Amino acid sequence: MEPERSHRVVLLTSSREELFDEILRLQKQNEILRQEVERLRGKLETPSKSKKESEKKSSGRSKPPHQWGRKAGHPGCTRPKPDHIDREVEQTLQTCPDCRQTLGAACDEMEHIQEDIVPSRVLVTRYRRKIYWCKNCRHKVDAPYAPDEVPNGYLGPMTLITMAILKYHHGLPGNKIRELLAGMSGLKVTEGAIAQALQRMAHWLNVEADEILKALRQAPHLHMDETGWKVNGVNDWLWTAVNERLAYYRIDRSRGSKVAKDILGESFEGILITDFFLAYNKLSLRQQKCLVHLLRELRECRARDGPQDYVGPYRKLRRIISDAFRLNEERASMTRLVFRRRVERLKKRLLDFSCAVYTNKDWKRLSGRLLKHQKQILAFLDVPGLPADNNAAERAIRPQVIIRNRSFQNRTQKGAQAQSVLTSLLHTFKLRGENPLPALQRAYLYHRQ
């Protein structure tokens, strides 16, 4: 007998109470199954939480993101010993500190090397330049300036450069610089004198910043970004153009494309790496749009829109970008023909994704952007060594954002010009791994004298 037919026979032979019990049992089982289906459906639609968030929710307190220190088995790291000794101090003992017994010759010794800072002091120098009468030329001639002399300057070159580093690299305000100079060396200088000295210094070093700009215009690729700034309380913009070796800053009233065109000049033929700001769209040159900005915006839209009609296209675009990164890493392991074929396949996938019809409002906007910048999303696959992100400009502009958040930025246009010039030089030395003290001293004295 078939199972379904036997089940009907059992129901026909059951009493009324047994049928009611069977109905209640089936209703309860149906409710349990319905709840299980809803739970599994919500698990599929809701983005999976990370392990860190789950542990934080379960324990009620946050855990450290990783274990501090080096991994097990790695060699230890200690401070290297100095390559020279400036002072020797020998400690001896005549009697035992416990029983007062007279001690003989030492049987062993312990060595301890310590590094310390010598307290600085103000070095006051009087320069005397002799004046001579030339019988042949029939006029007076002066002796040249000393190698470390600042003409008509009351502060020496090392003091000026130290103030520039403290202000434009470490972000200290004028009152803190004044207190630091007075406390460390006893040099007394006012905040106004510091500001005016740095402005004069930037005036003479502006030619060095122009040389940096000329070199950047000849670079094969360039990163560019901008952020808000204030000059005497009026909204301005701080622009930066950087690559792996050079950095250039400019403070301007405009955020339009004319500033970017003026910085790049007519001779720039490289590739510009930027975010999706509209001002860069008017530049008629090759570009690579920052994929880090794109992925960050995708995550923000995902957290705002929810999983209903956003997650599917989100995962599809993430997969395209991940495949592009992986293909770029495997470039050297395949032939040029195979690599170009896979690049064209990726570009076709991106074009099909951009041309699809979406109901989500964010995907309507993002698909239009992808279609508009179709050639600028995967440009890093066409040029070996081209970065796919604008992180270099982000890192270059980050210290200025910190200075902006804890200061009034600049009070005058001369101060803004000094900020641009000296920041360009200091960040260029940082990218090159050079000590700015001797380099800036040579450059400033050369132009000043």
Secondary structure as the mmCIF struct_conf table of DSSP 4:
data_model
#
loop_
_struct_conf.conf_type_id
_struct_conf.id
_struct_conf.beg_label_comp_id
_struct_conf.beg_label_asym_id
_struct_conf.beg_label_seq_id
_struct_conf.end_label_comp_id
_struct_conf.end_label_asym_id
_struct_conf.end_label_seq_id
HELX_RH_AL_P HELX_RH_AL_P1 PRO A 3 THR A 13
BEND BEND1 SER A 14 SER A 14
HELX_RH_AL_P HELX_RH_AL_P2 ARG A 16 GLU A 45
BEND BEND2 THR A 46 THR A 46
HELX_LH_PP_P HELX_LH_PP_P1 PRO A 47 SER A 50
HELX_RH_AL_P HELX_RH_AL_P3 LYS A 51 SER A 59
BEND BEND3 GLY A 60 ARG A 61
BEND BEND4 PRO A 65 HIS A 66
BEND BEND5 GLY A 69 GLY A 69
HELX_LH_PP_P HELX_LH_PP_P2 ARG A 70 LYS A 71
TURN_TY1_P TURN_TY1_P1 ALA A 72 GLY A 73
BEND BEND6 HIS A 74 HIS A 74
HELX_LH_PP_P HELX_LH_PP_P3 PRO A 75 GLY A 76
HELX_LH_PP_P HELX_LH_PP_P4 ARG A 79 PRO A 82
BEND BEND7 ASP A 83 ASP A 83
BEND BEND8 ASP A 86 ASP A 86
BEND BEND9 GLN A 94 GLN A 94
STRN STRN1 THR A 95 THR A 95
TURN_TY1_P TURN_TY1_P2 PRO A 97 CYS A 99
HELX_LH_PP_P HELX_LH_PP_P5 GLN A 101 GLN A 101
STRN STRN2 THR A 102 THR A 102
HELX_LH_PP_P HELX_LH_PP_P6 LEU A 103 LEU A 103
BEND BEND10 ALA A 105 ALA A 105
BEND BEND11 CYS A 107 CYS A 107
HELX_LH_PP_P HELX_LH_PP_P7 ILE A 117 SER A 120
STRN STRN3 ILE A 131 CYS A 134
TURN_TY1_P TURN_TY1_P3 LYS A 135 ARG A 138
STRN STRN4 HIS A 139 ASP A 142
HELX_LH_PP_P HELX_LH_PP_P8 ALA A 143 ALA A 146
TURN_TY1_P TURN_TY1_P4 PRO A 147 ASP A 148
TURN_TY1_P TURN_TY1_P5 PRO A 151 ASN A 152
BEND BEND12 TYR A 154 LEU A 155
HELX_RH_AL_P HELX_RH_AL_P4 PRO A 157 TYR A 168
TURN_TY1_P TURN_TY1_P6 HIS A 169 HIS A 169
BEND BEND13 HIS A 170 HIS A 170
HELX_RH_AL_P HELX_RH_AL_P5 GLY A 174 SER A 185
HELX_RH_AL_P HELX_RH_AL_P6 GLU A 191 LEU A 216
TURN_TY1_P TURN_TY1_P7 ARG A 217 GLN A 218
BEND BEND14 ALA A 219 PRO A 220
STRN STRN5 HIS A 221 VAL A 231
TURN_TY1_P TURN_TY1_P8 ASN A 232 GLY A 233
STRN STRN6 VAL A 234 VAL A 242
BEND BEND15 GLU A 244 ARG A 245
STRN STRN7 ALA A 247 ASP A 252
BEND BEND16 ARG A 253 ARG A 253
BEND BEND17 GLY A 256 GLY A 256
HELX_RH_AL_P HELX_RH_AL_P7 SER A 257 LEU A 264
BEND BEND18 GLU A 266 SER A 267
BEND BEND19 GLY A 270 GLY A 270
STRN STRN8 ILE A 271 THR A 274
BEND BEND20 PHE A 276 PHE A 276
HELX_RH_3T_P HELX_RH_3T_P1 LEU A 278 LYS A 282
BEND BEND21 LEU A 285 LEU A 285
STRN STRN9 GLN A 287 LYS A 289
HELX_RH_AL_P HELX_RH_AL_P8 LEU A 291 ASP A 305
BEND BEND22 PRO A 307 TYR A 310
HELX_RH_AL_P HELX_RH_AL_P9 VAL A 311 GLU A 329
TURN_TY1_P TURN_TY1_P9 GLU A 330 GLU A 330
HELX_RH_3T_P HELX_RH_3T_P2 ARG A 331 SER A 333
BEND BEND23 MET A 334 MET A 334
HELX_RH_AL_P HELX_RH_AL_P10 ARG A 336 CYS A 355
BEND BEND24 ALA A 356 ALA A 356
BEND BEND25 ASN A 360 ASN A 360
HELX_RH_AL_P HELX_RH_AL_P11 LYS A 361 LYS A 372
TURN_TY1_P TURN_TY1_P10 HIS A 373 HIS A 373
HELX_RH_AL_P HELX_RH_AL_P12 GLN A 374 ILE A 377
BEND BEND26 LEU A 378 LEU A 378
HELX_RH_3T_P HELX_RH_3T_P3 ALA A 379 LEU A 381
TURN_TY1_P TURN_TY1_P11 ASP A 382 ASP A 382
BEND BEND27 VAL A 383 VAL A 383
TURN_TY1_P TURN_TY1_P12 PRO A 384 GLY A 385
BEND BEND28 ALA A 388 ASP A 389
HELX_RH_AL_P HELX_RH_AL_P13 ASN A 391 ASN A 405
TURN_TY1_P TURN_TY1_P13 ARG A 406 ARG A 406
BEND BEND29 SER A 407 SER A 407
STRN STRN10 ASN A 410 ASN A 410
BEND BEND30 ARG A 411 THR A 412
HELX_RH_AL_P HELX_RH_AL_P14 GLN A 413 ARG A 432
TURN_TY1_P TURN_TY1_P14 GLY A 433 GLY A 433
HELX_RH_AL_P HELX_RH_AL_P15 PRO A 436 ARG A 448
#
